[in-house]
């Protein structure tokens, strides 16, 4: 059963494909795999995700030489990954919740927290694609506040990093620009944002580069995760209620994989190719949708013009919009 399960998560886009390999009917095969996953998932998550930080504490990372190079006061880095799904069924408002304007796709988001040695210590439950990254983090605030606390002899360790005075009993976390403002609730180190109509100074840009250099570890993790397991890398087409089961199981197996084969820079390159593919696909869909809307507008203008018996053409200003249907309304553009 373990081999069947790993094969399904590695290659499966459709249950029909893998079930044929194992000479089973698709409904029977999917039920067996899901039942087995539900049985092993709690153990995998507890052993290979939730308890990782118990072993790899800040003190252990220090003695093993695995602290962040530029920000050694940071315990882990956080980031959100997006996975494309099919357009959800339901009302227009329900569909809109799953639409990510950044990616131009329907999908789900999950936040992961990754140690500087490349191991994930937490993954959130999946949320609709329209939810902001910082909102996902704030919903997971209890975890961050608890795990960032200095414990035992860590109070005596050198800590001269950013916001040490504001959070003397807490380690920091590294995040990207999507987490601006998180420092009000956590010791969060985020890049400087370019002021409106202005430019960042050379010093600010240097700090941003250092943050990006350290937090690349979480991008490398996502790259390894999506390369190993098609179920979390390709378009997700299975039942949405089972998504957390698959994703968290894949994270647990990826942590195990990283223990034998540490993350490398190429893993981050894999993620960049994946994200660029998503963005490119989203842009093409937006362009196609915009073209369809323009055509429908022109057709409607001509139809309405033909209604004038005097032969006069109807006049339309640029302020008038014509929509063929709710699905082609460009509301997401």
C-alpha positions, 0 to 999 in steps of 0.5 A, a space after each residue: 500500500 505504501 508503494 501505491 500511495 507514493 506512486 499516486 502522489 508522485 505521478 497521479 493526475 487522474 486515478 484512472 491512470 495509476 489504477 491501471 498500472 496496479 490492475 485495479 478499478 479506479 474507485 477501488 484504488 482511490 478508496 484504498 489509497 485515501 484510507 491508507 493515507 488517513 491512517 498514516 497521516 497523523 503519525 507522519 505529521 507528528 514525527 516528521 513535521 510537528 516535532 522537528 523543532 524539538 530536535 533542531 532548536 536554536 541551540 542545536 542549529 548553532 552548534 551544528 553550524 546551520 543558522 542563517 548567515 546574515 540574520 542568525 537571530 532568525 529561527 526560521 523563514 516563512 512563505 506561502 505557496 500557491 497551487 492551481 485548481 480547477 474553477 470551483 463549482 458554486 456561485 460567482 462569489 464563491 468562485 471569486 474567493 479562490 481566484 488569485 489576482 497575482 497568478 491569474 488562476 483559481 487555487 489554494 494557498 498554504 503557508 510553510 515555516 522552514 528552518 535554515 537546515 531546510 526542514 519544514 516545522 509547520 504547514 497551515 491548512 489550505 485557504 482560498 487563493 484570494 486570501 492575503 499572505 499576511 492574513 494566513 500568517 495572522 491566522 497562525 499567530 499562536 504557532 509563531 508566538 509559541 515557537 519563537 520563544 527563547 527557551 532554556 539557555 537560549 536567553 544567554 545566547 548572543 542576539 544582536 539582530 533587528 528588533 531585539 529590544 522590542 522582543 527580547 524573549 523571542 527569536 525572529 522570523 524571515 518573510 517577504 514583502 507580502 508580510 509588511 506590518 507583521 513586525 507589530 505582532 511578531 519579531 518579523 524581519 521583512 524587506 524594506 518597501 520602496 516609498 511612493 514616488 521614491 527609491 530605496 537607498 543603497 543600504 536598504 537595498 543591501 539589507 533586502 538582498 541579505 534577507 532574500 539570500 537567507 529566506 531562499 531556503 523556503 523557496 528551495 523547500 517548495 521547489 523540492 516539494 513540487 518536484 517530488 510530488 505531482 499532486 502538489 505541483 501540478 493542477 490539483 483536480 481531486 477532492 478539495 476536502 482531501 487537499 490538506 491530507 495530501 499536502 501535509 503527507 507530501 511535506 512529511 515525506 519531503 522532510 524525510 527526503 531532505 534528511 538524506 539529500 539536503 536542499 541545493 540551489 537547483 531546488 529554488 530554480 525548480 520553484 522559479 520555473 514553476 511559478 513563472 509557468 503559473 504567471 505566464 499561464 495566468 497572463 495568457 488567460 487574462 489576455 484571452 478573456 480581455 479579447 473575448 470581452 472586446 469582441 462581445 462588446 463590438 458585437 453588441 454595439 453593432 446589434 444595438 446600432 441595427 435597431 435604429 430604423 432611421 439608419 443612424 448609428 448608436 453612439 457609445 462613449 468610452 464610459 459605457 461597458 457591455 458584458 456578455 455574461 458574468 463569466 466574461 465580466 473582467 471583474 478579476 482584471 
